[in-house]
Amino acid sequence: MKEVADGLGVPWYVFSASGAAFLCSMFYLQALHDDQGVNLTEFKNSDALLEIPGLANPLPAKLAPSMSSNPMRFTLFPMVVRTLLCIPVGPMVKHGGDGRDLRSDESDSNRDIMEWLDDQPPLSVMFLCFGSWGSFSGAQVKEIARALEHCGHRFLWSLRKPSSQKDRTVEIGKVIGWAPQVEILAHPAVGGFASHCGWNSILESVRFGVPVATWPLYAEQQLNAFQMVIDLGLAVEIKIDYWRDFLGDNEIIVSGDDIEKAIKHVMEEDSEVRKKVKEMSRIRPKVR
């Protein structure tokens, strides 16, 4: 695209939908590679700590964006970084109040979801959604279900293939397919969010003051989870160093006990995490 734009004499831009910390890490890792000859592929299972500008705490090298340590994709990494010029914009989140003014074009399924939320008490629902690529094995789904049953909180769980059978949690929970995420996070009944930590999801959760239980899966999501849990104190950890190999079958199963512990933590009404997220949600960027 750069060559085409240059040939036509028109300006070109790269829009990065990730956070500033991700861009900082990209530039830092590029400098390690170019200036110090560091083999970034060795970081995947390393115990090294990286002092990345833009992060308050040292980042474990194994939590660096997966693109930098994947030999198959590394050839693209230097080319991508060298084309980036940081001009910050955003955050870009669809604004609304409590979710009711975001329902201008509801399908029947969306209406059913929002009406179910309307019947729940404030801050009582744990919302679980792991993005368009966030699928789990049957064994992992059972562990999540076990955690939801044991913790006793109301829940709204977005599964790529929702179950058609009712289970023991039918009275307190609802399993859905695709989720209108912004509208759900804006609803006053939602008190917690289990997320893969895609940057859009992070922005939306902070915008509406919903604390996150982090479960990163791929790309830069481990870095996002680290920043939310360790750097900013705006989230709690389900498993921060989780990485899913979508091309293989080496999925690590997170236990129901660990999931339940994180859900209970994130749903505490007077927790420091909830207070910090609420404070952050009140901050509005200045429009220039």
Sequence and secondary structure as in RCSB ss.txt:
>XXXX:A:sequence
MKEVADGLGVPWYVFSASGAAFLCSMFYLQALHDDQGVNLTEFKNSDALLEIPGLANPLPAKLAPSMSSNPMRFT
LFPMVVRTLLCIPVGPMVKHGGDGRDLRSDESDSNRDIMEWLDDQPPLSVMFLCFGSWGSFSGAQVKEIARALEH
CGHRFLWSLRKPSSQKDRTVEIGKVIGWAPQVEILAHPAVGGFASHCGWNSILESVRFGVPVATWPLYAEQQLNA
FQMVIDLGLAVEIKIDYWRDFLGDNEIIVSGDDIEKAIKHVMEEDSEVRKKVKEMSRIRPKVR
>XXXX:A:secstr
 HHHHHHHT        S HHHHHHHHHHHHHHHHH   GGGGTT   EE  TT SS EEGGGS GGGG TTTTT
HHHHHHHT             SSSGGG TT  HHHHHHHHHHHTS TT EEEEE  TT    HHHHHHHHHHHHH
H  EEEEE SS  SS  TTTTTEEEESS  HHHHHHSTTEEEEEE   HHHHHHHHHTT  EEE   STTHHHHH
HIIIIIS  EEES TT    TTSS      HHHHHHHHHHHT TT HHHHHHHHHHT      
